[in-house]
Amino acid sequence: MRNAKISRRGYLSFLADVLIAVIAILVAIPALGYVLTPLRRSSRAKSGETPFSDAGLLADYPAGQWRLVTLEIVQEDGWRKTRVRHSVWVRRLEASPVASAPGEGAGGITVLSAICPHLGCPVNWHPDQSQFICPCHGGVFSSDGRHSSGPPPRNMDPLEFEIREGRLWIRWEDFKIGVAERIPVTV
């Protein structure tokens, strides 16, 4: 065993080094969290789907009528959060507990995207004619969203939804326009 004497200067130098190391660790941990959190969040977003958006109470939708609903979706890209609004058409039938067509579900709810599958124009409901009409190029869709005439290559796009505790929750999804197949795209 060596009898090592530590000088006062050596002892203070050692304490200063320890103090600097502790301060560096305390600064590095939050800095690494700040840098790495968006990477972890974006990898979760790529693996998952768009979250559902609350579209209000189911009882607020009149039976047998189409209603235009605006969804507000928060998109996260790294540190930047943006709010985007999308419109959808929602109809509640009198009683239809089982899904019978795409976009229909429990309670006879039908949710359709308000975007024309031809070139992406907004589709309007005309109750006097009982049909959806795209004002851009004259696309016509029946009252259930099926393509009737005009240039659109497919039916209106149904959207996924859930009913939770008497509220309607809708998952927005963008689809490729101008093609006959429903191809989901990420924006």
ABEGO torsion letter per residue (X at the ends): XBBBBBBAAAAAAAAAAAAAAAAAAAAAAAAAAAAAAAAAAAAAAAABBBBBBBAEBAAABBBGBBBBBBBBBBBBBEABBBBBBBBBBBBBBABBABBABBGBBBGGBBBBBABBAAAGBBBBBBAAAGBBBBAAAGBBBBAAGBBABEABABBBBBBBBBBBGGBBBBBBBBBBBGBABBBBBBX
